[in-house]
Amino acid sequence: MLRETQPQITLWDAALPPELTQLSPELARVDKILDDDRFLAPYRRRFSKRIGRPTIPLDTFLRLMYLKFRYGLGYETLVREVSDSVMWRRFCRIPLNQLPPHPTTLIKLVKRCGPETLRELNELLVQKAREEKLIRGRKLRVDTTVVQANIRYPTDAGLLADGIRLVTRVVKRIQASGVAATVRFRNSTRAAKKRLLEIAKVLRRRTGDARAEVDQVTAKMMVIGRRVARQAGKVLSQAKAELSQAGVQCAVGVERLVDRLERGVALLGRAVAQAKQVVAGNRHIPDRLVSVFDPDARPIRRGRLKDPTEFGYKVVLQEVENGIISGYEVAQGNPPDEKLLPAAVKRHERQFGRLPKELAADRGFSNRRQERELQGRGIEHVCIPYRGNKSAARKVFERQAWFRRLAKWRAGCEGRISLLKRKFGLDRSRSRGRAGTETWVGWAILAHNLSKMAALT
C-alpha cells in the first residue's frame, strides 16, 4: 500500500528551537524541488493505494536516497546518520519519536522500483528545470565513461573457483530443505582453494615459465569445475522432478534456489569453456565472462595508463547548459562510441521537442556520414574532431572560432564525469547486473541534478 507523505510533525518536533531544525541552504532548496507532486507519479503507477503492506512515505524515501548519493553513504551509515541529526530528520520528514526506515526496507524499495522509475524521475526533473528556465536544450555535449562493477580483478582460475563456490553453496541450501537430498554431491571448494594457492606460489617466483605453470594449474581447476557442474546437474534434475510432483506443497523459496542453481551451473560451464580456450592459447575471447556474480559486466579497454582495462558497464552521458545531465544510457557490452551518438540525439529531441543547435563530442564519436546527417537534420554546429590524418580543408574547418569554442566547452564534460565519480558514486556500482547498475546510475544522476539545480536557484 502506497504512502505518499508523512503526517504532520509531532509535539516534540514543534518544541525544538528553530536553530536546530533550520535546514542548510542546499537542503532547503532540494526540499522545495522535491515538494513537486509530479515526482510521486512514477510510484503511483507501480503501487496500490489500498492493498498490501504500507510503504515508507515516498517523500521520506526520495530525500533519504538523495542524502545517500549526495554524501556517498551506505544504507546502514545513512540510517545511522539520519537518526543522529535533527536537521536531516527534518529534511527527511521523520518525527523525533519515530525510527528511520531499516536499511533493508530501503534496499527492497530500490529493487522493487527498478531502472525505469529512475529514468522517469530524471526526465521529470529535467522538465522542471526547463519550466524554471534553467536549461533550454540549445547546446548538447555527449561523452562516455565506465562505471565499474563491484568485482575483483578477474582471472580464469578465480572465475572457476567462484563458480564452484556459488554452485556448492546453492546445492547445500537445496538439499538442506529436503529436496534432492539423496543425490550425492561432493564439496570441492577446498580442492579449488588449494589450486588457487598453487597459482599464488607460482606467480611469487616471477620466472619466465610462470604462465605455462599457471595454465597447468588452471587445467586442474577445469577438471574440478566439470565434476562440480556434472554433479550439480544431477541435483538440478532431481530437484525439478520433485518440485513438479510436490506442486504447491514445496518449501518456500526452493523454486528460487533451483532457478539460481540453473543459472550457476550455466555460468560455471561458461567459465570452464572460457578457461579451456585460454589454456589452448586463445587469450582474446569476445564477450568474455568476468564475474559469475555479475555476468553482465564486460572488460572495457580505455587506454589509460593507470587502468588500461576496466570491468563494468559503458555509460553514455548527455549534458546541456548549466551542467544538467539531461539523459543517460547504460550500454549493453562495449559498443563503439560512434554507434551511441544517434540514440543520444534522439533522446534529446524527444525530451526537448527539438534538436540542439550545437552538438559537441570527442573524436571517439567521429563518423563522417553521421556528421553530415546531423547537419542535414538542422544542427547548425557539429563539433566532433576527426581521428587520424586530416585533409587541409578539414584542418581549416576545425580551426573556425565556433569549432574551437565548442571543443573547449566539450572538455568540461570530463570534469563533470570526474565530479560524478568522486562525489556521487558513479565510479563503482554497488548493485549487480545491468538493471542494478542502471538503477545506481539513475540515482547518482538524480542526486547530481538536484544539487546542481539547488545551486542555480
ABEGO torsion letter per residue (X at the ends): XBBABBBBBBAAAAABBAAAABBBAAAAAAAAAAABAAAAAAAAAABBAABEBBBBBAAAAAAAAAAAAAAGBBAAAAAAAAAABAAAAAAAGBBAABBBBBAAAAAAAAAAAEAAAAAAAAAAAAAAAAAAGABAGABBBBBBBBBBBBBBBBBAAAAAAAAAAAAAAAAAAAAAAGBGAABBBBBAAAAAAAAAAAAAAAAAAGBAAAAAAAAAAAAAAAAAAAAAAAAAAAAAAAAAAAAAAAEAABBBGAAAAAAAAAAAAAAAAAAAAAAAAAAAGBABBBGBBABAABAABBBBBAGBAABABBBEBBBBBBBBBGGBBABBBBBBEBBBAAAAAAAAAAAAAAAAGBBBABBBBBAAABBAAAAAAAAAAGBABBBBBBBEBBBAAAAAAAABAAAAAAAAAAAAAAAAAAAAAAAAGAABBABBEAAAAAAAAAAAAAAAAAAAAAAAX
